[in-house]
Structure formats: structure tokens, C-alpha cells
Amino acid sequence: TLDVEGIDAAAKLSILAGIAFGTTLGVDDVRATGITGVSAADVEHARVLGCRIKLVARAERLAAAGGGTTVALDVTPMLVPEAHPLAGIGGATNAVLVDGAPFGRLVVQGAGAGGPETASALAGDLVSVLGSEPSFLTRDPHVAHLAVAPRDARAERHYVRMRVADQPGVLAAVAGALAGTGVSIERVLQQHAGDGEATLVITTHPCAPGDLDSALANVTSSDLTVLPMLDED
């Protein structure tokens, strides 16, 4: 459950983000969503869209609306383009991608599970704690407490799968609901699902999650999945 629901990744993210941004963060600061809501149909739709679905833990430093800096933290399944460095990570392999100025993008990957790997990491931490040389494990990492950014602070593209009535006017109604909150459609896929229903897959242009939520609240759907999409760059 800790892995499937993203809880373990959230704990690791809070530690890494604290080190990276010089602040103090806890696992409760991370919005975590697991993979239990992802279906085989979503995996297939992602393939058609040229993506793979990966559970991604993200930490990003953002400029606050009123000035200052905030940290956006989340763990969630995402549609990752095939050309992205994280798309090919599989099995027990973990990867960390760091994007910053002026060095650009760095990717480090390696074994994320197993007895020897875990023992090696624990032994290294114990040596750091007991050793005389200061490290991030023994010094206070707190520089300035950064507030956690609100959910709508980061606009991004989204994948939306819904099950709707297979009848004229439904697509127009969905498009109208999205337009009503300023959400623009990038791509639409539709297929017959049987029992008088159709599966509608929509990808959006960048938008705030709250605007998308408001739009979908006005759409009648018997099944709904919403996932953010990671851009190639």
C-alpha cells in the first residue's frame, strides 16, 4: 500500500525537497494520489497519445502571487511523453530528474529495491550520522520556511477519460462546460463503449486543476479519470 498509494514516494519527496530548497517539509505537505484509479484502458489511451503512465513525485519552487517563494509538492500518476527521460523507467528502477539553472536537466537512476541496495543506503546514512563531518543528516537544513503552494498554483495539461451517453450533443455539452471555466481542449478521442454509452478521452491545454474540477462538476459521467500530463521539455 505504501508504494501503490504513493505514500513512500511522498516521504522521499519531502526529504529531497527539503534538501534541495533549504526548508523543512513533512510528508503531510505532499498531496499523494496512488495508481489504484488507473485502468488498463487508461494505459492503452496513453499509448495512443504517445505517452506512458508513471507514478511521479514532483517538487517545484514557484513564485508566489503576492511575492516570495512557495514549493509545489505532489505524487500522482502522470501521462509522460515517450520522448521524456522518465518514460523508459520500469521495474524496480528509480530515477531522479533535477531541472535547474544554469546546468539544465540531470537524470540519475538506479536500483530502487532489494536487500543489498537497502542495506548499502542504511549503512551510508549511519556513517554520516556517526561521522565527524557535517552532512545533511546532521545539520539543520532549515534556511527559511517556504509555504506549500496551493493546488492551483501550477497550470498544466490534463488527460480526462469519461463515460458519457452515446448520443448527439454530448460532446458539445462537454466542450461547453470546459469553455465555461476557461479550459481549452487540445485533443479528443471517442469510442463506442456499449450499453448506450461512449468513452470520451480529452487532453487539455494548460489549466488550473480547480477550473477543470469546476467544469467536470457540470458534466454527467458514469466513470471519470483525470490525470496531469508531463511536458517533454
WOKAJO-V416049 format. One line per field, one symbol per residue. ss: DSSP state (H for helix, E for strand, C for the rest). phi: phi as a letter, one per 40 degrees, with the letter a starting at -180 (. if undefined). psi: psi as a letter, one per 40 degrees, with the letter a starting at -180 (. if undefined). Layout:
ss=???
phi=???
psi=???
This chain:
ss=CCCCCCHHHHHHHHHHHHHHHCCCCCHHHCEECCCCCCCHHHHHHHHHCCEEEEEEEEEEEEECCCCCEEEEEEEEEEEEECCCCCCCCCCCEEEEEEEECCCEEEEEEEECCCHHHHHHHHHHHHHHHHCCCCCCCCCCCCCCCCEECCHHHCCECEEEEEEEECCCCHHHHHHHHHHHCCCCEEEEEEEEEECCEEEEEEEECCECHHHHHHHHCCCCCCCEEEEEEECCC
phi=.dcccgccccccccccccccbgabbbcccbcbbcccccbccccccccccgbbcbcbbbbbcbccdchgbbbcbabacbcbddccdccccagccbbbbbbabccgbbbbbacbahdcccccccccccccccccccaccbccccbaccccccdccbcacbbbbabbccadgcccccccccccbgccccabbbacbgfgbbcbbbbbcdacdcccdccccbbcacaabbbcbcccc
psi=ddddeeddddddddddddddefihiideehhhhaedehidddddddddefiihihhhhhhhihideiaiihhhihihihhideidedehibehiihhhhiieebhhhhiaheiiddddddddddddddddidhiieddihehdhhhihiidedhhiiihhhihihgiiedddddddddddeehhhdihhhiheifeiihhhhiiihihddddddddeehhhehhhhhihhid.
